[in-house]
Amino acid sequence: MKKIVVLSGAGISAESGIRTFRDADGLWEGHDVMEVASPAGWKKDRALVLDFYNQRRKQALAAQPNAGHLELAQLEQDYEVVVVTQNVDNLHEKAGSSQVIHLHGELFKVRSTIDESLVYDLDGWEMNLGDRCDKGSQLRPHIVWFGEMVPMMEEAVREAMTADVFIVVGTSLAVYPAAGLINYVGAEVPKFVIDPNMPPLPASDNLYLYPEKATTGVKKVAAYLRESLKL
């Protein structure tokens, strides 16, 4: 069975009503991103950070997968599909994707502030000051903040290196290290990039560009894989 590796970004979730991580003026829901997505912000005002992610969870609970998410999940009927996502929401899982790697963490998980191996599923959307891990420390969002390591990157690189097809959807390929994942894909591997704001990419015989939204682009790529490439 052929293996498809997908790198997804904020654009695919935006079509489900999830606000993008950072807009043009460097604000996220009215906050400087460093106030709510950095170790320094957490140290300065834990209550603000916890409330911020509580609101993001409430928003995500109401969101539903769109046609892009659903089409990627449908590909599992014919291929092995691994989704590597920069998104922290669970829309890929809601759509039915069974292999999802979250590079930047998961909104509905929390972890210990003294032992990163202690990760818990969050029941509902709310986490508060005083919520503690089994070792007695305050819990924090299971999110990769600015300045922190991306622990799932090594696994994502391994998947990219074994891809028969590589699909990029809804990302500008501007956030590293995730943006560098395409460089680990074999030169002979067909690569599809779907985004209305097409990132600059070097020309290649096996590079296919779809300058459109995920809801339409993923369906076209899926049809092309089945009909033209006979994969």
N, C-alpha and C positions, 0 to 999 in steps of 0.2 A: 504494500500500500504506500502510495506516494505521501510525502510529508510536507505540509504547508505550515510555515511559521509566519505569524502575523505580528506586526508591531503597530499598536493602536495608541492614539493620543487624544487630547482633549476635544478635538473636532467631532469625533464620533459620539461622545457623551453630550456635547452641546446640542446636538439634534434631538436629544431626549429631555432637554430643559435643564441640564446640569450646567451651572455657571463655570466658565473656564477658569483655570487656576490663576491666571494673571492676565489682566487686560492691558491695553496699550499704555496706560498711565502708571503702571506699577502697583495698582491697588487690587485688592481681592475683597469684594463685598465691603468696600469702604475702608479696609484696613491696609496699611503698609504690610506687604507680604512678610517682611522680616519680623513683624510683631506677632504673627500667628503661625509662622512656618520656619522657625529657627530655634536652635537651643537657647540663644540669647533672649528671644521673645518669651520662651517658656520660663526661663529663670526670672524674668522681669515681672510677668503677670500670668500666673498659671490659670487663674479664673477666666481671664479673657480668652486664652487659648482653648480651654475646655469648652467654653460657651460657643466659640467659633465653630469647633468641630461638631458640637451638638447640633447646631443649625445646619451644617452641611449634611449630617446624617438624616435629619428630618426631611430635607430636600431630596436626598437620594432615595429614601423610602417611598416617596411619592412618584418617583420617576420610573418609566417603563422602557425596556429595550426598544430600539427603533429597527427599521428594516436592515440597517447595516449590521447591527449585533445579531439579528436573527439569521441573516444570510450566512454569516461566518459560522454560526452554530450548525446550520444545515449542511455545510461542507463536510462535517464529520460523518455524514452518511456515506461518503465516497473516499475520504482521505483521512489521514492522521493530521489533526490540526492542533497546533500549540499557539495560543495567544499570549504574546508578551505585551502587557499594557502599561502605559505611564499613568493611567487613571487609577484613582483609589476607590472608585465606586464599584458596585457589584453587578453592573448591567450585563457584562459578558456572561456571568454565571446565571443571571436571571433568564437570559436568552437560551441557555442550554449548553454553552461551551463547557467542556469537561476538563480541559487542561489550560489553566490560566496562571500566568506568572505576573505578579504585581511588582513592578520595579520600584515604585514609590510608596509601597505600603498599602494597607487596606483600611478603609474607613470604619468598617464594622468589627475591627479588632483593636485591642488595647494591649499595652505591655508594661512590665515593671520598669521603674526608673533606675533600679540597681542591678537587675539581671535581665538582659535583653532576650534570654531564652524563654522567659516566662511570658507567653503570649496567650491572650484569652479572647474568645468570641464575646462580643458585647451583645447582651440581650436587650433589644430595643435601641433607642437612639441617644440616651443620656448617660454621660459620665460626669462625676462631680468631684470637687475637692473632698478628700477623705476616703475615696474609693482606693483600696489598697490591694497589692498583690499578696501572694502567699508568704512572702518574706517581710511584709509590713510596710513596703514603700508605696508612695503614691503611684497610681497608674497614669499613663500618658497615652496619647493617640499612637497607634502603630503606623506612623507615617514617617517617611524619609524626609527630613527637613533639610533646608539649605545648609551646606557645610557638613552633612553626615554622609557616611558611606552608603553605597547602594548594594546591600548584601546579596540580592538576587541576580545581580548582573552576570556573575560567572555562569550561573545556570542558563541564563538567557543566551549568552555567547555560545555555550555548548549546543543549544537548540539551533541557533542560527547557522552554525557550521555544518549541521546535518540536514539542512532544508533542501527539498527538491524545488520548492517555490517559496518566494519571500514576498509578502504583501505589507506595504506601509499604508496606514489609513488614518487620516485625521490628525496628523502631526506635521509641524514645520521642520522637523529634524534639526532643531536649534538647541535642544536641551540635552546636554551630555551628562553621563556617558551613554544614555539611551540612543542618542542620534548616531553614535558610532557603531551601532549593532549591524547596520547594513554592510559595513566594511568587513565583517567576518563571514559574509555569505559568499559561497563559491562564485568565481567569475562566470562560470557557465550556467548558473542558476537564473531562471527568469525572475525578474523583480518588477513588481507592480506598485506604483505610488498613486494613491487616491487622496486628493486634497484640493479644495477650490483655490487655495493660495499655494501654488506649486513651489516647493523649495528648490533652490538651485542644485542641480545634479549634473555630473559629467555625463556626456553622451555615451550610450552603450547599445550594442546590437540587441541585447536581451532586456532592455529597460523599457517598460510600458507606462506611460503617464496618462492619468485620468484626472484632469483638473475640475473635479466636481465633488459634491458632498458624498459622504459615506452611504447614505440611504439609496442613492442611485449607482454610485461607482462600484460598490462591492458586488452588487447583482451582476453588473456587466463583466467584472473580472471573473466571477464564478462561471458565467456562461462561456467566456472565452477559454477558461481552463478546460471545460468539458468538451467544447465543440472544436476549437481551433488547435489547441495544444494536445488534445486527446489524453489529458492527464486524469 
